[in-house]
C-alpha cells in the first residue's frame, strides 16, 4: 500500500474502537449510567392572588425528570430572576416561592428553565395576573326608581372595579331575602342589572345588588347601597314585548368553554322566551325557554347565528347574535427523541391545529433557533445538513396563537462514527481514499475511481480547440417533502451549481406537468431572482396542489433534477349518494357514501335538512353524535306532512368540508296536529254577537290535509260547552250570533285544530266578551270657563261604570254660539280623567259645550250644555322705548308701559326672557312694573333680552334686544345703524334698538 493508503490505515486505527462497537463507545462517552435531558413532570399554572388575602406566599411549581438531575432557573417577563437566599423569591426544589407578593412587584409572566449537561428546556408560561381585586360599591346614596305598576323596570347594579368577573344576586329589603329567578325577574350575570318584566305591588321596596368574586384563593362579596323602587298608579294595558337585556352581536369562545347568551324582555303579559339557531338546529339539550342559553362545552359545530324571540299575545321582539368559535393550539404531529450519526442529515417536523392557525417556532436549549449555516428553520420544519457534535441538545417546537402556547420537547444526540469507505472491486491493495490527477492543470475527482493511481496522457490527432466544462450542473439543495394544511403557505427550496459560463434555468413540474407561473390568480410564485436559486412558493395551498413536485435545473448542455412530495391536508370532501328511506311522520333514515378524507381522518358527520322553500338547518339525529366511520343515521324531530331535502356534511380536526348534494325531495307522513292554535281573543261586533279571533296556523303546524279549527265556548258559569267547526287553514275568526246574548257577557273559549288524521291538543281557556253597547248615562255637572284668548277649561262629574262595556273615556263637543251643534268640533280624553283643556279657540267668543261617555261600541247621551266665553286677546304691540343702565354686577332695564285697547285684555304685568353668552339656558323674570333690575356676571360679552306683556288673555308679542358689552362697564345694541355706542342710561328710540317681532311664544 502506498503513502496515501498508509495514512488511511493510520486513520482507521484511530477509529477502531468505534468500528468494533459504536454503541459501546457512545455509551462510554455519555458515562456509565444512561444520560438524558430534562423532561417536565410538573409545570407552573397561572394564578389570581387577591392582595387582601391572608396567604403570605405564592408557589409556582416546576419539576423535571433528568439524568444527571436538572438544575432550575426562572424568568419573569423574559428576564432571568436573581434567586438569592433570604430574598422574597426563593427556589425550593424547582418551585418558585414568592413571599408576601404584591401586584406592583410580582404580577407578570413566569417561566421555569430546567437544565442538565444534555441541554435546557423551557416550561409553558404562567401568568400571575392582576392580583384579583373586588373593590367596595360607592358609598353615595342611590336614587329611587319610579315606574307605573304593570310596566317593566331595570335597576342598574353599577358594580365596582373588579377582576376577574363576578356573579350577581339582588336583595329585597333585607338579607337573605334574595330575588327569585322566575319568569318575571331576571338578574344579568353580564352587567349585574335586575330586570322585572312586569311590575306588581309585591315589587315595592328597597333593592341592593350583591356582587361576588370567586378567585383561586378566596371568595369575596360586597353589597351596594339600597335603591327604592316606587310604583305609580297601575297601568292595566297590554303591550308587546321589548327586549332589554341583549346578548352581543358577536360572542367569541374557545372550544370547550361554556357560552352563555342572555335575553330578557319587558311586556304585559310577561313575554315567553324562545331560542333558535338561525343557520342550523339547536341541540335539544340546550333548547330552553329561559332567559339564558347555555352551551356547556362549545364546539366548532356550535358556531353560527342565534336568535332570541320574546313573544306574548300582543306581539313579538327578536334579537340575533353570532357565536364565533376558536381554539387553542393542539398538536397534530410532535417531535421525538432522535439519535443521528455525525455528518448525516436530519429532518424534524411538527404540526399544530388551532383557530386562528398557530405559528410555529423552535428553541434549542431554551434559546430561539433561526436559520443559519447547516440549519434551516421554516415554520414546522427543522432541517440539519452534515450534523456535528455541537448540534446535540434539547430542542422544543413551540406552537402559539392568541389563545395559548404549547411546547413539544425532544433530545437530539449526535453520535461520532467511522466514515465507511470501500475499495474498487478485485483490488486488495486499494484503501479507497480519493485519488487525484492533473490534466492540463485541471484537478478533478474521477468517477468511477480507477483501480490504481493513474497517470493521464493526451494526444492531439488534429488541430482545433478543446473546451472542457469545469462544472456539471448539480442540485446542491434539493426540495424536501412537506406535509401542510389547507390554506398554508409553503416554499420548496431548490439550489443548483453549474458552469458559470452558461445560463441556468429552473423548471418546476407537478406530477410531470409544467407549472404555469403566469396564470392569473395562480397560487405559485418564484421565490428568488438569484440565478442559482430556484425556490418555489405555494400561496394559500389548496387540496389540488398536493402531489409530486420536480425541480429541474437546466443549461444548454445538461440538466439535473430532484423530486419532493407535498401532502396537503384539509377538511373532508363532500359525501356522496345521499338516500332517504324508512320515511315516517317525524323521522327518516339517511344513508350516504364516504367522500375523500383529504389525508385527515373524518371525525364526525352532521345532517342537515330544509323545507321547500327554506334554508338548510342542522337536525337532531340518532345517534346524537355520528362518528366518522358511519354511513347511515336516523333523522329525528321532523314535521309531519312536510316536503324535505337532506344533505350530509363531514368534519375533521381541520374543519368542516363541503356538503353533499341534496337528496331527492320527500314528504313525511301525515299525523294529527301536535300544537294548539295561539292568539285566542275577541270582542266587538253587533249587538247579540260573540266574535272569537285566533292566529291562523302556518303550513309547518298543520301536519296533514283537511285542516280546520274546532271552537268550544260557553257563558262564564255555565256547565255545558257549545262547539263550532271552522274549516280551512286560513280561517281566523268565528261569529256566534244570538239575540239572547246580553251586551258585554263573558264567555269561556278554547280552540283546537284538526285534520283528516285526527284532532290536536286544546289551547288554554281564554275569556272573551260579547259585543258592547253604548253607555246609557250622560255625565253631570258640566262646567266650562275661558282661561285664555284661545283656551277654555272643561270639568264634569264621571258616569258610573255599567255592565254594557268598558268605559274608555269622554268626548267633549263644542261649538260657537249661533252655530248648529252638528258643526261642533270634538276632542276625546283617554281613561277616567274628568277635566280637559280645549285649545285653538277664537278670542272673545262664546262657546256651547257638552260631554259624553264612550266605549268601543260608541258614545253615550250628551250632558246638558254649558257655556264659556274666551278672553280678549292680549295687546298686539310690544313694549317700546327700551332703555337700560348697566353697573358692575347688575342690569336695569326700563320701557314704556303698554296700554290695552278696548278690544284687548288688560295688561297685568310683563315677562322678560334673559340669556347671556356665559349661560346659554334662558331665565324667565316676571314684574308688574315697567322696569326690572337683575344681577349679571361681570365678564359677560353679550346678552339677549325679550320683553312681552302678560294678562288674562295670555302673552303678547315680544320686543327683542341684543346687548353687547362695550369696554369695562358700558353696553351697546349690536346694530350697524348705531354709530357711537350709547352711554349708560341712554334711552334708545325704535330706530336704534333692534326690535324683532316674533309669533306667540309659550313661556
Secondary structure, 3 states (H helix, E strand, C coil): CCHHHHHHHHHHHHHHHHHHCHHHHHHHHHCCCCCEEEEEEECCCCEECCCCCCCCEEEECCEEEEECCCEEEEEECCEECCCCCCCCEEEECCEEEEECCCHHHHCEEEEEEEEECCEEEECCCEEEECCCEECCCCCCCCCCEEEECCCCEEECCCCCCEECCEEEEEEECCCCCECCCCCCEEECCCCCCEEECCCCHHHCEEEEEEEEEECCCCEEEEECCCEEEEEECCCCCCEEEEEEECCCCEEEEECCCCEEEECEEEEECCCEEEEEECCCCCCCCCCCCCCEEEECCCCHHHCEEEEEEEEECCEEEEEEEEEEEEEEEEEEECCCCEEEECCCCEEEECEEEEECCCEEEEEECCEECCCECCEEEECCEEEECCCCHHHCEEEEEEEEECCEEEEEEEEEEEECCCCCCCCCCCCCCCCCCCCEEEECCEEEECCCCCCCCCCCCCCCCCCCCCCCCCCCCEEEECCCCEEEECCCCEEECCEEECCCCCCCEEEEEECCEECCCCCCCCCEEECCCCCCECCEEECCCCHHHCEEEEEEEECCCCEEEEEEEEEEECCCCCCEEEEEECCCCCCEEEEEECCCCCCCCCCEEEEEEEECCCCCEECEEECCCEECCCCEEEEECCCCCCEEEEEEEEEECCEECCCCCCCCCEECCCCCCCCCCEEEEECCCCCCEEEEEEECCCHHHCCCCCCEEEEEEEECCCCCCEEEEEECCCCCEEEEECCCCCCCCEEEEEEEEEECCEECCCCCCEEEECCCCCCCCCCEEEEEEEEECCEEEEEEECCCCCCCCCCCEEEEEEEECCCCHHHCEEEEEECCCCEEEECCCCCCCEEEEEEEEEECCEECCCCCCEEEECCCECCCCCCEEEEEEECCCEEEEEEECCCCCCCECCCCEEEEEEEECCCCCCEEEEECCCEEEEECCCCCCEEEEEEEEEECCEECCCEEEEEEEECCCEEEECCCCCCCCCCCCCECCCCCCCCCCCCCCCC
